[in-house]
């Protein structure tokens, strides 16, 4: 209990620190909006278009909350329409990489790259700095398309780029980047219908996605992919890629725009959902001990085969949805549900879990939010109800800076068992987590937690602690690898009967879980990729029959773009 009180005080202190700070508007605050001249030129600034001056891109986009989006070019000279071995600074280049120096042939000064332009881009342009950049093709058709993109003549550029994307021998990174730019920017033209807009954004997403499969470190491309998701209204993926790109340290004006987009998405979010399914071979579907003998009063008894570990191949499906109704500028009403079903042949070990929740969500600041939810859940084992819970949950999330998020949860539930009444009683769960995007291609996460459960049968009263760390790394050629490790400690009260603890002392468990995942982002069907997940679980207990080993393999379909 002393550890429980310490954890409660720690959680309260962290929650207090998260709440401290100014409370500006949740979205669309004037101070968060980029200035009109930060990377996007207005018509008054640009003047009339000429061969040496790009036309101004539109100042606003659909569903952008009045914010300007990333311009296709920056002040400076355009790439020439004819092949040239050395090119002036321009905006249509994907060459903004994390952790890379100048490529062969560069002068050492990073190129201007539209929203990824360095802070010295204006002085570089004035000094007329010349350099060679990778991914800039000398093919006259590509250069023509680049010039058209920089003049905002997107439909003409697409007519050139679509056939080029199918040709061999060209630098496809350059072609696909220009194709993505033309499609993304062209989707915002005023005469484009909603159906055409979706097709153009899908084309842009596919083009940027294809580049990141081979070169996931290209921050400019990731920014453009995030923007395409934002324009399409696919906010979950937009947030993921925006936050990864921010870790690449883009210029301040780009950071300001990205933060504005994040505020817009948080404010406009209404519906969200997920679903998936997998095949799941399991070596121990009943989580049973595989020991051959049990000792009762010192005498050995052989266990029946039906009481030991059973293996099978199952089918797993999961999904959920949430809706947020705006109550005020910084208040939302959340309501949602989650469902998970695991099915094996014969139905004896089938499991189904259904939960729902509802309650207010409060935006304390642009970086901090809190939700207080009423919760309920029901679990079925086989075809019979097993238990149901009802209670409340407090959630807090705080973005410390780009790439680092902290979260906390505190939950109380009253558990009722339809079958095993001796397990009924209240339980409390506390957890603190961190998610850190170390690089645009590397993400790490950690979680610590505490659980206390009371039961009608006193020896089932328990207190548990756990910690988990994990990482996933995006590699070239489309591979993403994930690794995780988790340890759980559970302590029960005295009074465990025969045959588990012959002396009646307390039960102590330790569970270790190692996990690994592998997917290839290049293999996608309707935006879903196959993922192989492996989990090794080992529980060691001082009580007979309560330790086990389990290996679980799942072939999943997950949304990974």
VOZADREN-852770 format. One record per residue (C-alpha): residue in three letters; y, x, z. Coordinates in steps of 0.05 Angstrom, whole numbers, padded with zeros to 5 digits, always signed. Layout:
VOZADREN-852770
alaYXZ ...
//
This chain:
VOZADREN-852770
unk+00000+00000+00000 unk+00047+00059+00012 unk+00039+00080-00060 unk+00055+00008-00081 unk+00120+00008-00042 unk+00140+00076-00070 unk+00127+00051-00141 unk+00168-00012-00128 unk+00227+00029-00104 unk+00221+00075-00164 unk+00219+00017-00212 unk+00280-00015-00179 unk+00319+00049-00183 unk+00303+00059-00257 unk+00321-00014-00272 unk+00388-00005-00236 unk+00404+00057-00277 unk+00388+00020-00341 unk+00436-00036-00324 unk+00495+00009-00308 unk+00547+00016-00363 unk+00596-00023-00406 unk+00575-00088-00438 unk+00604-00094-00507 unk+00585-00149-00555 unk+00512-00149-00578 unk+00527-00147-00651 unk+00581-00139-00702 unk+00630-00107-00654 unk+00690-00079-00690 unk+00683-00011-00656 unk+00612-00006-00683 unk+00630-00019-00755 unk+00640+00039-00802 unk+00709+00052-00830 unk+00720+00030-00902 unk+00726+00102-00924 unk+00663+00130-00891 unk+00619+00142-00951 unk+00635+00077-00988 unk+00697+00075-01031 unk+00737+00012-01040 unk+00766-00010-01105 unk+00836+00010-01083 unk+00812+00080-01065 unk+00772+00090-01128 unk+00821+00066-01179 unk+00796+00054-01249 unk+00729+00083-01269 unk+00727+00141-01316 unk+00678+00194-01339 unk+00694+00236-01278 unk+00703+00182-01225 unk+00647+00136-01201 unk+00660+00062-01198 unk+00663+00034-01127 unk+00599+00002-01101 unk+00605-00068-01070 unk+00635-00068-01001 unk+00586-00118-00971 unk+00513-00137-00982 unk+00474-00201-00972 unk+00454-00213-00899 unk+00490-00150-00876 unk+00536-00185-00827 unk+00597-00163-00867 unk+00579-00089-00863 unk+00583-00042-00922 unk+00519-00008-00940 unk+00505+00064-00963 unk+00544+00082-01025 unk+00508+00110-01085 unk+00556+00168-01091 unk+00610+00208-01056 unk+00675+00238-01083 unk+00662+00297-01128 unk+00639+00310-01198 unk+00583+00271-01230 unk+00521+00303-01258 unk+00531+00315-01332 unk+00498+00268-01382 unk+00466+00327-01419 unk+00417+00379-01391 unk+00450+00433-01351 unk+00417+00489-01312 unk+00468+00485-01256 unk+00494+00419-01229 unk+00556+00399-01190 unk+00553+00359-01126 unk+00535+00286-01133 unk+00508+00230-01092 unk+00442+00212-01125 unk+00397+00265-01096 unk+00341+00259-01045 unk+00351+00331-01021 unk+00366+00321-00947 unk+00307+00348-00908 unk+00292+00357-00835 unk+00278+00429-00816 unk+00285+00459-00885 unk+00333+00511-00909 unk+00362+00518-00979 unk+00310+00518-01034 unk+00302+00573-01084 unk+00365+00581-01125 unk+00412+00546-01076 unk+00475+00580-01054 unk+00460+00565-00981 unk+00509+00507-00977 unk+00474+00440-00968 unk+00488+00390-01024 unk+00527+00327-01019 unk+00476+00271-01017 unk+00512+00205-01010 unk+00502+00180-00940 unk+00466+00244-00922 unk+00526+00287-00943 unk+00544+00341-00893 unk+00610+00341-00858 unk+00634+00395-00905 unk+00619+00356-00968 unk+00692+00343-00984 unk+00712+00415-00978 unk+00651+00436-01019 unk+00672+00389-01074 unk+00744+00414-01072 unk+00719+00486-01076 unk+00676+00465-01135 unk+00613+00495-01104 unk+00555+00500-01152 unk+00482+00505-01134 unk+00414+00487-01160 unk+00377+00433-01122 unk+00304+00413-01123 unk+00283+00346-01151 unk+00339+00344-01203 unk+00307+00339-01271 unk+00337+00372-01333 unk+00310+00315-01376 unk+00369+00283-01412 unk+00341+00213-01399 unk+00339+00225-01324 unk+00409+00253-01324 unk+00433+00193-01364 unk+00401+00147-01313 unk+00432+00186-01256 unk+00501+00179-01286 unk+00490+00104-01295 unk+00469+00096-01222 unk+00531+00133-01200 unk+00573+00086-01242 unk+00537+00025-01211 unk+00507+00005-01278 unk+00440-00009-01245 unk+00406-00054-01296 unk+00418-00002-01351 unk+00391+00053-01307 unk+00328+00012-01291 unk+00313+00003-01365 unk+00310+00079-01371 unk+00276+00094-01305 unk+00218+00044-01306 unk+00183+00077-01367 unk+00198+00147-01339 unk+00163+00130-01274 unk+00098+00124-01314 unk+00105+00191-01350 unk+00072+00256-01331 unk+00109+00322-01332 unk+00173+00298-01299 unk+00194+00310-01228 unk+00173+00241-01202 unk+00210+00251-01137 unk+00276+00252-01176 unk+00255+00194-01220 unk+00230+00150-01163 unk+00291+00164-01120 unk+00337+00142-01176 unk+00292+00083-01190 unk+00295+00062-01117 unk+00370+00070-01114 unk+00381+00030-01178 unk+00335-00026-01153 unk+00363-00028-01082 unk+00435-00028-01104 unk+00422-00074-01162 unk+00392-00126-01116 unk+00461-00136-01085 unk+00497-00153-01150 unk+00529-00222-01145 unk+00494-00250-01207 unk+00424-00232-01182 unk+00382-00293-01160 unk+00343-00293-01095 unk+00277-00285-01132 unk+00303-00226-01172 unk+00331-00195-01109 unk+00263-00196-01076 unk+00230-00164-01137 unk+00282-00109-01140 unk+00276-00094-01066 unk+00200-00091-01072 unk+00209-00043-01130 unk+00256+00000-01088 unk+00209+00000-01028 unk+00150+00020-01072 unk+00191+00078-01102 unk+00215+00106-01036 unk+00147+00096-01004 unk+00114+00136-01060 unk+00161+00194-01046 unk+00148+00194-00971 unk+00074+00194-00982 unk+00078+00265-01008 unk+00142+00288-00973 unk+00150+00249-00907 unk+00204+00297-00882 unk+00257+00273-00932 unk+00308+00240-00887 unk+00352+00213-00943 unk+00293+00177-00974 unk+00273+00148-00906 unk+00344+00122-00897 unk+00342+00088-00965 unk+00274+00058-00949 unk+00300+00031-00884 unk+00360+00002-00920 unk+00315-00033-00971 unk+00275-00064-00914 unk+00341-00085-00881 unk+00366-00118-00944 unk+00300-00154-00952 unk+00302-00179-00880 unk+00240-00141-00858 unk+00273-00118-00794 unk+00214-00089-00756 unk+00200-00037-00810 unk+00275-00026-00821 unk+00285-00009-00747 unk+00225+00038-00747 unk+00250+00078-00807 unk+00323+00077-00786 unk+00306+00106-00718 unk+00261+00160-00748 unk+00317+00178-00797 unk+00368+00184-00741 unk+00327+00239-00709 unk+00339+00278-00774 unk+00412+00284-00752 unk+00448+00253-00811 unk+00525+00256-00813 unk+00566+00217-00762 unk+00589+00165-00812 unk+00517+00149-00830 unk+00497+00145-00757 unk+00554+00095-00745 unk+00529+00052-00802 unk+00457+00054-00780 unk+00477+00033-00710 unk+00516-00025-00739 unk+00455-00046-00779 unk+00412-00042-00717 unk+00461-00088-00680 unk+00461-00137-00738 unk+00385-00139-00739 unk+00382-00150-00664 unk+00431-00207-00669 unk+00401-00242-00730 unk+00328-00236-00708 unk+00294-00304-00705 unk+00222-00304-00726 unk+00173-00246-00719 unk+00098-00243-00725 unk+00038-00199-00736 unk-00036-00205-00752 unk-00095-00161-00768 unk-00171-00157-00770 unk-00224-00103-00766 unk-00299-00088-00766 unk-00318-00059-00699 unk-00384-00024-00687 unk-00392-00018-00611 unk-00446+00022-00574 unk-00437-00018-00509 unk-00411-00088-00521 unk-00428-00111-00450 unk-00399-00048-00415 unk-00464-00039-00377 unk-00494+00022-00344 unk-00550+00054-00383 unk-00587+00084-00323 unk-00662+00068-00323 unk-00672+00061-00247 unk-00635+00028-00190 unk-00647+00047-00117 unk-00652-00007-00064 unk-00662+00018+00007 unk-00684+00084-00021 unk-00738+00055-00067 unk-00732+00061-00144 unk-00737+00000-00188 unk-00738+00003-00264 unk-00685-00039-00298 unk-00702-00086-00354 unk-00679-00068-00425 unk-00638-00131-00429 unk-00595-00109-00370 unk-00575-00043-00402 unk-00523-00026-00455 unk-00527-00065-00520 unk-00498-00043-00586 unk-00474-00087-00643 unk-00424-00092-00700 unk-00369-00142-00686 unk-00311-00174-00723 unk-00243-00172-00689 unk-00181-00212-00707 unk-00113-00213-00674 unk-00044-00243-00686 unk+00018-00272-00655 unk+00088-00299-00668 unk+00155-00305-00633 unk+00218-00345-00643 unk+00286-00330-00613 unk+00337-00385-00607 unk+00410-00363-00597 unk+00440-00392-00533 unk+00504-00350-00533 unk+00531-00285-00561 unk+00487-00243-00516 unk+00433-00293-00496 unk+00370-00314-00532 unk+00313-00360-00514 unk+00246-00327-00531 unk+00181-00364-00541 unk+00116-00337-00570 unk+00041-00330-00566 unk-00014-00278-00577 unk-00087-00287-00593 unk-00146-00239-00598 unk-00218-00256-00616 unk-00279-00210-00616 unk-00344-00238-00644 unk-00415-00211-00644 unk-00480-00238-00670 unk-00511-00288-00623 unk-00445-00305-00589 unk-00466-00282-00519 unk-00413-00227-00516 unk-00358-00261-00557 unk-00289-00256-00525 unk-00226-00295-00538 unk-00158-00285-00506 unk-00098-00331-00515 unk-00030-00322-00482 unk+00039-00353-00487 unk+00107-00339-00458 unk+00178-00367-00458 unk+00244-00347-00426 unk+00314-00319-00435 unk+00332-00252-00467 unk+00397-00219-00447 unk+00433-00164-00486 unk+00466-00125-00430 unk+00495-00074-00479 unk+00481-00049-00550 unk+00429-00003-00520 unk+00399-00045-00463 unk+00365-00112-00460 unk+00326-00152-00409 unk+00279-00212-00413 unk+00251-00257-00358 unk+00191-00296-00383 unk+00144-00349-00356 unk+00073-00331-00377 unk+00005-00363-00382 unk-00062-00341-00411 unk-00134-00364-00420 unk-00196-00321-00430 unk-00263-00344-00457 unk-00328-00305-00450 unk-00382-00327-00499 unk-00366-00400-00511 unk-00345-00416-00439 unk-00277-00410-00405 unk-00276-00350-00359 unk-00207-00348-00326 unk-00135-00369-00335 unk-00070-00340-00308 unk+00001-00365-00299 unk+00061-00326-00274 unk+00125-00289-00294 unk+00143-00223-00326 unk+00207-00182-00326 unk+00219-00135-00386 unk+00273-00082-00392 unk+00286-00037-00452 unk+00338+00018-00459 unk+00354+00064-00517 unk+00377+00130-00486 unk+00395+00160-00553 unk+00369+00162-00624 unk+00294+00169-00621 unk+00284+00158-00546 unk+00270+00090-00516 unk+00251+00073-00444 unk+00218+00008-00423 unk+00195-00024-00359 unk+00154-00084-00340 unk+00140-00121-00275 unk+00092-00180-00276 unk+00062-00228-00225 unk+00004-00274-00241 unk-00040-00322-00204 unk-00111-00318-00231 unk-00160-00376-00230 unk-00233-00366-00249 unk-00274-00422-00277 unk-00340-00386-00267 unk-00334-00331-00214 unk-00290-00364-00160 unk-00295-00304-00114 unk-00250-00265-00162 unk-00191-00314-00157 unk-00125-00289-00130 unk-00056-00262-00148 unk-00044-00196-00184 unk+00018-00153-00196 unk+00029-00103-00252 unk+00084-00051-00259 unk+00093-00002-00316 unk+00144+00048-00343 unk+00140+00074-00414 unk+00176+00121-00461 unk+00174+00126-00536 unk+00204+00189-00567 unk+00212+00205-00640 unk+00210+00280-00636 unk+00219+00290-00712 unk+00222+00239-00768 unk+00148+00253-00778 unk+00126+00260-00705 unk+00126+00207-00652 unk+00102+00213-00580 unk+00094+00160-00525 unk+00076+00158-00452 unk+00061+00103-00402 unk+00048+00101-00327 unk+00029+00038-00288 unk+00004+00007-00224 unk-00037-00056-00213 unk-00055-00091-00148 unk-00103-00150-00147 unk-00127-00194-00091 unk-00190-00236-00091 unk-00225-00287-00047 unk-00282-00236-00037 unk-00247-00182+00003 unk-00286-00123-00025 unk-00259-00142-00095 unk-00187-00128-00072 unk-00165-00068-00113 unk-00107-00022-00129 unk-00104+00017-00194 unk-00062+00070-00227 unk-00062+00093-00299 unk-00027+00141-00345 unk-00029+00146-00420 unk+00000+00195-00471 unk-00005+00192-00547 unk+00024+00217-00612 unk+00022+00202-00686 unk+00041+00250-00741 unk+00057+00234-00813 unk+00028+00288-00858 unk+00037+00302-00933 unk-00006+00265-00983 unk+00000+00201-00944 unk-00043+00217-00883 unk-00022+00194-00813 unk-00061+00220-00753 unk-00057+00191-00683 unk-00086+00218-00618 unk-00084+00188-00548 unk-00112+00199-00479 unk-00114+00153-00418 unk-00139+00159-00347 unk-00147+00101-00298 unk-00162+00104-00224 unk-00184+00041-00186 unk-00196+00036-00111 unk-00231-00024-00078 unk-00234-00044-00005 unk-00294-00032+00040 unk-00353-00079+00044 unk-00390-00068-00022 unk-00461-00094-00013 unk-00530-00071-00035 unk-00550-00047-00085 unk-00482-00020-00107 unk-00461+00018-00044 unk-00520+00023+00005 unk-00474+00043+00063 unk-00424-00013+00049 unk-00367+00036+00036 unk-00311+00025-00014 unk-00321+00031-00089 unk-00281+00083-00128 unk-00276+00084-00205 unk-00246+00132-00255 unk-00242+00113-00328 unk-00224+00161-00384 unk-00207+00137-00454 unk-00197+00182-00514 unk-00172+00153-00579 unk-00160+00176-00650 unk-00135+00140-00713 unk-00130+00160-00786 unk-00099+00123-00844 unk-00073+00140-00912 unk-00006+00108-00929 unk-00021+00116-01003 unk-00075+00063-01000 unk-00040-00004-00993 unk-00058-00075-01011 unk-00001-00125-01002 unk+00032-00076-00955 unk-00031-00065-00912 unk-00069+00000-00906 unk-00139+00014-00881 unk-00141+00051-00814 unk-00202+00081-00779 unk-00196+00080-00703 unk-00244+00114-00655 unk-00246+00104-00579 unk-00291+00139-00528 unk-00292+00106-00460 unk-00326+00135-00398 unk-00324+00102-00329 unk-00351+00142-00270 unk-00363+00102-00206 unk-00393+00118-00138 unk-00426+00050-00141 unk-00493+00040-00176 unk-00495+00003-00242 unk-00419+00004-00250 unk-00410+00067-00291 unk-00417+00066-00367 unk-00404+00103-00432 unk-00378+00069-00494 unk-00359+00089-00565 unk-00321+00040-00607 unk-00304+00048-00681 unk-00258+00000-00718 unk-00241-00005-00791 unk-00174-00041-00789 unk-00123-00066-00838 unk-00053-00051-00811 unk+00016-00057-00839 unk+00039+00014-00850 unk+00094+00029-00900 
//
